[in-house]
Amino acid sequence: MKQVLYIVIITLACMTVGCNGDKSVRHVPHLGDTPYQQDSILVAYATHPGRALTLLDSALLLGNISDYRGRVIRAKIYSKSFEEQQLDSAISICQALLEHDSVRNEPMEQENILDLLIAISRAKPDYEQYIHWAAQKAELCQKQGQETERWRSEADVGFEMTRLGQENEGLAKLDEAISHLDAPGSIDRMDAYIVAVKRKINALNALRRYEEVIPLAQRILDRLDHFESHIKDYAEDSYRLSWKDNPSERDRYLDFSRAQAWGFMAIAYSHTQNPPKGEEDRYISLAKKYLALFDNSNYGKTFAARRMISPAQMALGMYDEALATYDELEHRMGSDTLNENYAIILRSRAIAAREKGNFAEALGYQTRYADLSKAVSDSLHRSEAHNYAARYHAQEQQLEIQEKQAEAERSHIISLTVAVIAMLAIAFAVYFFRQKRIVSEKNRALVRMINGIPPVSDDEQDAIGEGDEEPVVEDSVDDPVTDNGSDADLFATIDKTIRSERLYSDVGLQRQDICDRFGIRRHALNNLLSTYADVNSFTQYINAIRMDEAVKLLRDQPGMTIAAIAATVGFSPANLREKFKRHYGMTPAEYKQNL
């Protein structure tokens, strides 16, 4: 029955989104070949939202995707729409998801939903909500110790502040974020730095301060060049960006970031109103140069890129290229034309028609632009007035409730006697000091226990840096480890070398590195670890050493910071804190405090 239902769904999907009148015989896939999976949907959602929704509905019907994940994906699809109604639906879905148990108990899921709300608020655009969600994300990241993500979000807040008229404050916040991120360290930090610089560039473009854009765009190009020249200096321990398993993604990222910087250069050089005297021709030449680089990049061929570069094309008189982009944008808008994007299209068409000598056509576009601008402004004002009125009434009702509660509380307080208040104060003091003593005793007991137990449990599953490593298994092939000396001696030599030379401090240490160092095979090392270290994988063995060394440093080096200890033993501060807390029941800082 399920197979019949599946075939019916495939047939309907082809009739609605894939066939386009083609009467040829189609291959009906088996259940194992189904395209109705999360990856397939996310590939299509940005360019074909309608097809993505069809795939999503089919995936939910087949049970390939959970209801929770389906709602997340639906919000992502709606976020790419140009229709106000779908954007509002996406916001409603995300706000409901924030109350879901899968989100409230998982900071990473909260961050993903907040990222989506930020993107939707930018698309609407709703600058106040954008700042609200970005500030909430920055606070979440700060609590989690994710400083890179925190300053990435602070840059978003600064950008939106400039759009709300707080230019000096917004630019100052952007500069603060850039200064905190302006240092090589990891690919995620590099990406956050580039994002913060791009936010400032967008703010300066909106303020028509194009001369200041050029050095900022150059800073992006310089950082990308530095990365390519010093790839090994950039750690790949980020959850947001990692190219270990797919280097082609790195090339795509570099192409995208470099192309955007070229685009910023082209726009800045083509829009600078007062170039230095005698430099006018040079500025035009540079604008065309960077525009050519942009067009020849892979990113430059996408619709988003053409939409980004169309102002430069208009400024350089490349009207046909710009109008082709506007044609596609207008097609995607459909009937939803009461917005600023469509007003920009009409104004650009008027300019192009005027420059081509079609004055009657230019007048028509200009008239429509003026009428639409007024309608958009009136609609925006009505919407803002409605929002302010709703917020005012909600605040008024809240104040009334608070006043009634305050009056009731005052009446209740007056009815209490001094004796009861004194008894409560004494009881609270006794309870407070008792709880404080219990916590102190518990922490001291944990410290004593930590100093006498192994650092890492055998059943720990989430390895750091080698999550895809296969577990140690007994090898049935008769392959001796070495020709000279016993297996125990070899293991002792390996263990001593790793500890004495502090090989464990290298976050990128791999099992193959040890095999190459001692000239043994992988399964031989696996057998040694299983026999003499009683662990199931190389990662467990290295992490055991790292945790052991971390405890020693915490105990013997009170002057070292937690971050320095983490770096010394090959962990990130967040990983060290998580592992320590999970295994010992307290954080490294609490252990250090109670020694």
C-alpha positions as CSV (number, residue, x, y, z in Angstrom):
1,M,0.0,0.0,0.0
2,K,2.8,2.4,0.9
3,Q,4.5,1.7,-2.5
4,V,1.3,2.4,-4.3
5,L,0.9,5.7,-2.4
6,Y,4.5,6.6,-3.2
7,I,4.0,6.0,-7.0
8,V,0.9,8.2,-6.9
9,I,2.8,11.0,-5.2
10,I,5.7,10.7,-7.7
11,T,3.2,10.9,-10.6
12,L,1.4,14.0,-9.2
13,A,4.8,15.7,-8.5
14,C,5.9,15.2,-12.1
15,M,2.6,16.5,-13.5
16,T,2.8,19.7,-11.3
17,V,6.5,20.6,-11.3
18,G,8.5,18.4,-13.5
19,C,6.8,17.3,-16.7
20,N,5.9,20.5,-18.4
21,G,3.9,18.8,-21.1
22,D,6.5,16.1,-21.8
23,K,4.6,12.9,-22.7
24,S,7.6,10.6,-22.8
25,V,7.9,7.7,-20.4
26,R,9.4,8.6,-17.0
27,H,11.5,6.4,-14.8
28,V,9.6,5.6,-11.6
29,P,12.2,5.3,-8.9
30,H,12.3,2.7,-6.1
31,L,11.7,3.7,-2.5
32,G,15.5,3.8,-2.0
33,D,15.9,6.3,-4.8
34,T,13.4,8.8,-3.4
35,P,14.3,12.5,-3.9
36,Y,12.0,13.5,-1.1
37,Q,14.7,14.0,1.5
38,Q,15.9,17.0,3.4
39,D,19.0,17.5,1.3
40,S,17.0,17.5,-2.0
41,I,14.6,20.1,-0.6
42,L,17.3,22.4,0.7
43,V,19.1,22.3,-2.7
44,A,15.9,23.6,-4.4
45,Y,14.5,26.0,-1.8
46,A,16.5,29.1,-2.7
47,T,15.9,28.9,-6.5
48,H,12.6,27.0,-6.8
49,P,10.5,27.6,-3.7
50,G,7.4,26.1,-5.2
51,R,9.1,22.8,-6.1
52,A,10.7,22.8,-2.7
53,L,7.3,23.0,-1.0
54,T,6.0,20.1,-3.1
55,L,9.0,18.0,-2.2
56,L,8.6,18.9,1.5
57,D,4.9,17.9,1.5
58,S,5.7,14.6,-0.1
59,A,8.6,14.0,2.4
60,L,6.3,14.6,5.3
61,L,3.7,12.3,3.9
62,L,6.2,9.6,3.4
63,G,7.6,10.1,6.9
64,N,11.1,10.9,5.6
65,I,11.2,14.1,7.7
66,S,9.9,14.8,11.2
67,D,7.2,17.3,11.8
68,Y,9.6,19.6,13.7
69,R,12.2,19.5,10.9
70,G,9.5,20.0,8.4
71,R,8.4,23.2,10.0
72,V,12.0,24.5,10.1
73,I,12.4,23.8,6.4
74,R,9.0,25.4,5.5
75,A,10.1,28.6,7.3
76,K,13.3,28.5,5.3
77,I,11.4,28.2,2.0
78,Y,9.0,31.0,2.9
79,S,12.0,33.2,3.9
80,K,13.1,33.2,0.2
81,S,9.7,34.5,-1.0
82,F,9.1,38.1,-2.2
83,E,5.5,37.9,-0.9
84,E,4.7,39.6,2.4
85,Q,2.2,36.9,3.4
86,Q,4.8,34.1,3.2
87,L,7.4,36.1,5.1
88,D,4.8,36.7,7.9
89,S,4.1,33.0,7.9
90,A,7.8,32.2,8.2
91,I,8.0,34.5,11.2
92,S,5.0,32.9,12.9
93,I,6.5,29.4,12.4
94,C,9.9,30.5,13.8
95,Q,8.3,32.2,16.9
96,A,6.4,29.0,17.6
97,L,9.5,26.9,17.1
98,L,11.3,29.0,19.8
99,E,8.8,27.5,22.3
100,H,9.4,24.0,21.1
101,D,11.3,21.6,23.5
102,S,13.8,20.8,20.7
103,V,14.8,24.4,20.6
104,R,14.5,25.6,24.2
105,N,16.8,22.8,25.4
106,E,19.3,23.2,22.5
107,P,21.3,26.4,22.2
108,M,22.4,25.4,18.7
109,E,18.8,25.0,17.5
110,Q,17.9,28.4,19.1
111,E,20.7,30.0,17.2
112,N,19.5,28.4,13.9
113,I,16.0,29.7,14.4
114,L,17.2,33.2,15.4
115,D,19.4,33.2,12.2
116,L,16.3,32.5,10.2
117,L,14.3,35.3,12.0
118,I,17.2,37.7,11.3
119,A,17.2,36.8,7.6
120,I,13.4,37.2,7.3
121,S,13.4,40.6,9.1
122,R,16.1,41.7,6.7
123,A,14.0,40.6,3.7
124,K,10.7,42.3,4.9
125,P,12.5,44.8,5.8
126,D,11.7,45.2,9.5
127,Y,14.7,46.9,11.1
128,E,13.4,47.0,14.6
129,Q,12.7,43.2,14.6
130,Y,16.0,42.6,13.0
131,I,17.8,44.4,15.8
132,H,15.6,42.5,18.4
133,W,16.5,39.1,17.0
134,A,20.2,39.9,16.4
135,A,20.6,41.2,19.9
136,Q,18.9,38.1,21.3
137,K,21.4,35.9,19.3
138,A,24.4,38.0,20.5
139,E,23.2,37.5,24.1
140,L,22.8,33.7,23.5
141,C,26.3,33.4,22.0
142,Q,27.8,35.4,24.8
143,K,26.3,33.0,27.3
144,Q,27.7,30.0,25.4
145,G,31.1,31.5,25.2
146,Q,30.9,31.8,21.4
147,E,32.7,35.2,21.1
148,T,33.0,34.9,17.3
149,E,29.3,34.4,16.8
150,R,28.6,37.1,19.3
151,W,30.5,39.8,17.4
152,R,29.1,38.6,14.1
153,S,25.6,39.3,15.6
154,E,26.7,42.6,17.1
155,A,27.8,43.7,13.6
156,D,24.2,42.9,12.4
157,V,22.8,45.1,15.1
158,G,25.2,48.0,14.2
159,F,24.2,47.7,10.5
160,E,20.5,48.0,11.3
161,M,21.1,50.9,13.7
162,T,22.5,52.9,10.8
163,R,19.4,52.1,8.8
164,L,17.2,53.4,11.6
165,G,19.0,56.7,11.6
166,Q,21.5,56.0,14.4
167,E,24.4,56.4,12.1
168,N,27.2,57.3,14.5
169,E,26.2,54.6,17.1
170,G,25.7,52.0,14.4
171,L,29.1,52.6,12.7
172,A,30.8,52.6,16.1
173,K,29.3,49.2,16.9
174,L,30.4,47.9,13.5
175,D,34.0,49.2,14.1
176,E,34.0,47.5,17.5
177,A,32.9,44.2,16.0
178,I,35.5,44.4,13.2
179,S,38.3,45.2,15.7
180,H,37.4,42.2,17.9
181,L,37.4,39.9,14.8
182,D,40.4,41.3,13.0
183,A,42.9,38.6,13.7
184,P,43.6,35.3,12.0
185,G,42.7,32.3,14.1
186,S,40.1,30.1,12.5
187,I,38.1,30.0,9.3
188,D,35.0,30.8,11.3
189,R,36.6,33.9,12.7
190,M,37.8,34.9,9.2
191,D,34.2,34.5,7.9
192,A,32.8,36.6,10.8
193,Y,35.3,39.3,10.1
194,I,34.4,39.4,6.4
195,V,30.7,39.5,7.3
196,A,31.2,42.4,9.7
197,V,33.2,44.3,7.1
198,K,30.5,43.7,4.5
199,R,27.9,45.0,7.0
200,K,29.8,48.2,7.3
201,I,30.2,48.5,3.5
202,N,26.4,48.1,3.1
203,A,25.9,50.8,5.7
204,L,28.3,53.1,4.0
205,N,26.6,52.4,0.6
206,A,23.2,53.3,2.0
207,L,24.8,56.6,3.3
208,R,26.4,57.2,-0.1
209,R,29.9,57.3,1.5
210,Y,31.4,55.4,-1.4
211,E,35.0,56.6,-0.9
212,E,35.1,54.8,2.5
213,V,34.0,51.5,0.9
214,I,37.1,51.0,-1.2
215,P,39.7,50.4,1.6
216,L,37.1,48.1,3.4
217,A,36.6,46.0,0.3
218,Q,40.4,45.8,-0.1
219,R,40.6,44.5,3.5
220,I,38.4,41.6,2.5
221,L,40.6,40.8,-0.5
222,D,43.7,41.0,1.7
223,R,42.3,38.6,4.3
224,L,41.3,36.1,1.6
225,D,44.8,36.3,0.2
226,H,46.3,35.8,3.6
227,F,44.2,32.8,4.2
228,E,45.2,31.2,0.9
229,S,48.9,31.8,1.7
230,H,48.7,30.5,5.3
231,I,45.9,27.9,5.3
232,K,47.5,25.8,8.0
233,D,47.4,28.8,10.4
234,Y,43.6,28.8,10.2
235,A,42.0,26.2,12.5
236,E,39.1,24.2,11.2
237,D,37.4,23.6,14.5
238,S,34.2,25.6,13.7
239,Y,30.7,24.3,13.6
240,R,29.7,26.9,11.0
241,L,32.5,26.3,8.5
242,S,34.6,23.2,7.9
243,W,36.2,22.2,4.6
244,K,38.2,19.1,5.7
245,D,35.8,16.7,4.0
246,N,34.9,18.8,1.0
247,P,37.7,21.2,-0.2
248,S,35.5,22.3,-3.1
249,E,33.3,24.1,-0.6
250,R,36.4,26.2,0.3
251,D,36.9,27.2,-3.3
252,R,33.3,28.1,-3.6
253,Y,33.5,30.2,-0.5
254,L,36.6,32.0,-1.7
255,D,35.0,32.7,-5.1
256,F,31.8,34.1,-3.4
257,S,33.7,36.3,-0.9
258,R,36.2,37.6,-3.4
259,A,33.5,38.3,-6.0
260,Q,31.5,40.3,-3.5
261,A,34.5,42.4,-2.7
262,W,35.1,43.0,-6.4
263,G,31.4,44.0,-6.7
264,F,31.8,46.4,-3.8
265,M,34.8,47.9,-5.5
266,A,32.9,48.3,-8.8
267,I,30.0,50.0,-7.1
268,A,32.2,52.3,-5.1
269,Y,34.4,53.4,-8.0
270,S,31.4,53.9,-10.3
271,H,29.3,55.9,-7.7
272,T,32.0,58.1,-6.2
273,Q,30.6,61.6,-6.8
274,N,33.8,63.7,-6.5
275,P,36.9,61.6,-7.3
276,P,40.3,63.3,-6.9
277,K,41.0,65.8,-9.6
278,G,42.4,64.2,-12.7
279,E,41.4,60.7,-11.5
280,E,37.9,60.6,-13.1
281,D,39.0,58.3,-16.0
282,R,41.0,56.1,-13.7
283,Y,38.0,55.6,-11.4
284,I,35.8,54.6,-14.4
285,S,38.6,52.2,-15.6
286,L,38.9,50.6,-12.1
287,A,35.1,50.2,-11.9
288,K,35.1,48.4,-15.2
289,K,38.0,46.3,-14.2
290,Y,36.4,45.1,-11.0
291,L,33.1,44.6,-12.8
292,A,34.8,42.3,-15.3
293,L,36.4,40.3,-12.4
294,F,33.0,40.1,-10.8
295,D,31.3,38.9,-14.0
296,N,33.9,36.2,-14.6
297,S,33.5,34.7,-11.1
298,N,31.2,31.7,-10.5
299,Y,29.2,33.8,-8.1
300,G,28.9,36.7,-10.6
301,K,26.7,34.5,-12.8
302,T,24.0,34.0,-10.2
303,F,20.8,36.0,-10.0
304,A,21.7,37.4,-6.5
305,A,25.0,38.6,-7.9
306,R,23.4,40.3,-10.9
307,R,21.0,42.0,-8.6
308,M,23.8,43.2,-6.4
309,I,25.9,44.6,-9.3
310,S,23.0,46.2,-11.3
311,P,23.6,49.7,-9.7
312,A,27.2,49.7,-11.0
313,Q,25.9,48.6,-14.4
314,M,23.5,51.5,-14.4
315,A,26.2,54.0,-13.4
316,L,28.5,52.7,-16.2
317,G,25.8,52.9,-18.8
318,M,25.3,49.2,-19.2
319,Y,21.6,49.5,-19.3
320,D,20.7,46.3,-21.2
321,E,22.5,44.2,-18.6
322,A,20.9,45.9,-15.7
323,L,17.4,45.8,-17.3
324,A,17.8,42.1,-17.9
325,T,18.3,41.6,-14.1
326,Y,15.3,43.8,-13.4
327,D,13.2,41.7,-15.8
328,E,14.0,38.6,-13.9
329,L,13.4,40.3,-10.5
330,E,10.0,41.6,-11.7
331,H,9.1,38.1,-12.9
332,R,9.9,36.7,-9.5
333,M,7.8,39.4,-7.8
334,G,4.7,38.5,-9.7
335,S,1.8,40.6,-8.6
336,D,3.4,41.7,-5.4
337,T,4.7,45.1,-6.6
338,L,3.7,47.5,-3.8
339,N,7.2,47.6,-2.4
340,E,10.5,49.5,-2.6
341,N,12.2,46.9,-4.8
342,Y,9.6,47.5,-7.6
343,A,9.9,51.3,-7.1
344,I,13.7,51.0,-7.7
345,I,13.0,49.0,-10.9
346,L,10.7,51.7,-12.2
347,R,13.2,54.5,-11.5
348,S,16.0,52.5,-13.1
349,R,13.9,51.9,-16.2
350,A,13.1,55.6,-16.4
351,I,16.8,56.5,-16.3
352,A,17.7,53.9,-18.9
353,A,14.9,55.0,-21.2
354,R,16.0,58.7,-20.9
355,E,19.6,57.9,-21.6
356,K,18.5,56.0,-24.7
357,G,16.5,59.0,-25.9
358,N,13.0,57.4,-25.3
359,F,11.7,60.3,-23.4
360,A,8.0,59.4,-23.5
361,E,8.8,56.0,-22.1
362,A,11.0,57.5,-19.5
363,L,8.2,59.9,-18.5
364,G,5.8,56.9,-18.1
365,Y,8.2,55.1,-15.9
366,Q,9.0,58.2,-13.8
367,T,5.3,58.9,-13.3
368,R,4.6,55.3,-12.2
369,Y,7.7,55.5,-9.9
370,A,6.4,58.7,-8.3
371,D,2.9,57.2,-7.8
372,L,4.3,54.0,-6.4
373,S,6.7,55.8,-4.1
374,K,3.9,57.7,-2.5
375,A,1.7,54.6,-2.2
376,V,4.6,52.7,-0.6
377,S,5.3,55.6,1.8
378,D,1.6,55.8,2.7
379,S,1.4,52.0,3.2
380,L,4.5,52.1,5.3
381,H,3.2,54.9,7.5
382,R,-0.1,53.1,7.9
383,S,1.7,49.9,8.8
384,E,3.9,51.7,11.3
385,A,1.0,53.6,12.8
386,H,-0.9,50.3,13.2
387,N,2.2,48.6,14.8
388,Y,2.7,51.5,17.2
389,A,-1.0,51.6,18.1
390,A,-1.0,47.8,18.8
391,R,2.2,48.1,20.9
392,Y,0.7,51.1,22.8
393,H,-2.5,49.3,23.6
394,A,-0.6,46.2,24.7
395,Q,1.6,48.3,26.9
396,E,-1.4,50.2,28.3
397,Q,-3.1,46.9,29.3
398,Q,0.2,45.6,30.8
399,L,0.5,48.7,32.9
400,E,-3.1,48.4,34.2
401,I,-2.4,44.8,35.1
402,Q,0.8,45.8,36.9
403,E,-0.9,48.6,38.8
404,K,-3.6,46.2,40.1
405,Q,-1.0,43.7,41.1
406,A,1.0,46.3,42.8
407,E,-2.0,47.5,44.7
408,A,-2.8,44.0,45.8
409,E,0.7,43.4,46.9
410,R,0.8,46.6,48.9
411,S,-2.4,45.6,50.7
412,H,-1.0,42.2,51.5
413,I,2.3,43.6,52.7
414,I,0.5,46.0,55.1
415,S,-1.4,43.1,56.6
416,L,1.8,41.3,57.5
417,T,3.3,41.7,61.0
418,V,6.9,42.7,61.9
419,A,7.3,39.4,63.7
420,V,6.4,37.3,60.6
421,I,8.9,39.4,58.5
422,A,11.6,38.8,61.1
423,M,10.9,35.0,61.1
424,L,11.1,34.9,57.4
425,A,14.3,36.8,57.3
426,I,15.9,34.4,59.9
427,A,14.6,31.4,58.0
428,F,16.0,32.7,54.8
429,A,19.4,33.4,56.4
430,V,19.6,29.9,57.8
431,Y,18.6,28.4,54.6
432,F,21.1,30.5,52.6
433,F,24.1,29.7,54.7
434,R,23.1,26.0,54.9
435,Q,22.8,25.8,51.1
436,K,26.1,27.6,50.7
437,R,27.8,25.2,53.0
438,I,26.3,22.2,51.1
439,V,27.4,23.5,47.8
440,S,30.9,24.2,49.1
441,E,31.2,20.7,50.6
442,K,29.9,19.1,47.3
443,N,32.5,21.0,45.3
444,R,35.3,20.1,47.6
445,A,34.2,16.4,47.4
446,L,34.2,16.6,43.6
447,V,37.7,18.0,43.6
448,R,38.9,15.2,45.8
449,M,37.2,12.7,43.6
450,I,38.6,14.2,40.3
451,N,42.1,13.9,41.7
452,G,41.6,10.2,42.2
453,I,39.6,9.0,39.1
454,P,40.4,8.5,35.4
455,P,39.9,11.7,33.3
456,V,37.6,10.3,30.5
457,S,35.0,7.5,30.6
458,D,35.2,4.6,28.2
459,D,31.7,5.2,26.8
460,E,32.3,8.8,25.7
461,Q,31.1,9.0,22.1
462,D,31.6,12.5,20.8
463,A,35.3,12.7,19.8
464,I,37.0,16.0,19.2
465,G,38.5,16.5,15.7
466,E,38.0,12.9,14.5
467,G,34.3,12.2,14.7
468,D,34.4,10.0,11.7
469,E,37.1,7.7,13.0
470,E,36.3,4.0,13.0
471,P,36.4,2.2,16.4
472,V,39.3,0.0,17.4
473,V,38.5,-3.6,16.4
474,E,40.6,-6.8,16.8
475,D,42.3,-7.7,13.6
476,S,42.3,-11.3,12.6
477,V,45.3,-11.0,10.3
478,D,48.6,-12.2,11.7
479,D,50.5,-9.0,11.3
480,P,53.1,-8.4,14.0
481,V,53.5,-4.8,15.2
482,T,57.3,-4.8,15.1
483,D,60.2,-7.0,14.6
484,N,62.2,-5.8,17.6
485,G,60.8,-5.7,21.1
486,S,57.5,-6.6,22.6
487,D,54.1,-5.0,21.9
488,A,54.0,-3.6,25.5
489,D,57.4,-1.9,24.9
490,L,56.2,-0.3,21.7
491,F,53.0,0.9,23.3
492,A,55.0,2.3,26.2
493,T,57.3,4.1,23.7
494,I,54.3,5.6,21.8
495,D,52.6,6.7,25.0
496,K,55.8,8.3,26.4
497,T,56.5,10.1,23.1
498,I,52.9,11.5,22.9
499,R,53.1,12.7,26.4
500,S,56.7,13.9,26.5
501,E,56.7,15.7,23.2
502,R,53.1,17.0,23.8
503,L,51.8,15.6,20.5
504,Y,48.3,15.7,22.1
505,S,48.4,19.5,22.0
506,D,48.0,19.4,18.2
507,V,44.2,19.8,17.6
508,G,44.7,18.2,14.2
509,L,46.5,15.1,15.5
510,Q,45.3,12.0,13.5
511,R,45.8,8.3,14.1
512,Q,47.7,8.2,10.8
513,D,50.2,10.7,12.1
514,I,51.2,8.2,14.9
515,C,51.3,5.3,12.5
516,D,53.6,7.2,10.2
517,R,55.8,8.3,13.1
518,F,56.4,4.7,14.3
519,G,56.1,2.9,11.0
520,I,53.2,0.7,12.0
521,R,49.8,0.0,10.4
522,R,46.5,1.4,11.5
523,H,45.1,-2.0,12.7
524,A,48.4,-2.6,14.6
525,L,48.0,0.6,16.5
526,N,44.3,-0.2,17.1
527,N,45.3,-3.6,18.7
528,L,47.9,-1.8,20.9
529,L,45.3,0.7,22.2
530,S,42.7,-2.0,22.8
531,T,45.2,-4.2,24.6
532,Y,47.2,-1.8,26.7
533,A,45.0,1.4,26.9
534,D,41.6,-0.4,27.2
535,V,40.0,2.1,24.8
536,N,37.8,1.7,21.7
537,S,39.4,4.3,19.5
538,F,42.4,6.5,19.0
539,T,40.3,9.6,19.8
540,Q,39.3,8.2,23.2
541,Y,43.0,7.5,23.9
542,I,44.2,11.0,23.0
543,N,41.3,12.7,24.7
544,A,42.1,10.7,27.9
545,I,45.6,12.1,27.8
546,R,44.3,15.6,27.1
547,M,41.9,15.5,30.0
548,D,44.6,14.1,32.3
549,E,47.0,16.9,31.3
550,A,44.2,19.5,31.8
551,V,43.6,18.3,35.3
552,K,47.3,18.5,36.1
553,L,47.6,22.0,34.7
554,L,44.5,23.2,36.6
555,R,46.0,21.8,39.8
556,D,49.6,22.7,39.4
557,Q,49.5,25.9,37.3
558,P,47.0,28.2,39.1
559,G,48.2,31.2,37.1
560,M,47.2,29.8,33.7
561,T,43.8,30.8,32.3
562,I,41.3,28.2,31.2
563,A,41.7,29.2,27.6
564,A,45.5,28.8,27.8
565,I,45.1,25.3,29.4
566,A,42.6,24.3,26.7
567,A,45.0,25.4,23.9
568,T,47.9,23.7,25.7
569,V,46.2,20.3,25.7
570,G,44.6,20.5,22.3
571,F,41.0,21.5,23.2
572,S,39.0,24.6,22.5
573,P,37.8,26.4,25.6
574,A,34.2,25.4,24.9
575,N,35.1,21.7,24.3
576,L,37.2,21.6,27.5
577,R,34.4,23.1,29.5
578,E,31.8,20.7,28.0
579,K,33.9,17.6,28.5
580,F,35.0,18.5,32.0
581,K,31.4,19.4,33.1
582,R,29.9,16.2,31.6
583,H,32.4,13.9,33.2
584,Y,33.2,15.6,36.6
585,G,30.0,17.4,37.3
586,M,31.6,20.8,37.5
587,T,33.4,23.2,35.2
588,P,37.2,23.7,35.0
589,A,36.7,27.1,36.7
590,E,34.8,25.6,39.6
591,Y,37.4,22.8,40.0
592,K,40.1,25.4,40.0
593,Q,38.3,27.5,42.6
594,N,37.7,24.6,45.0
595,L,41.2,23.2,44.9
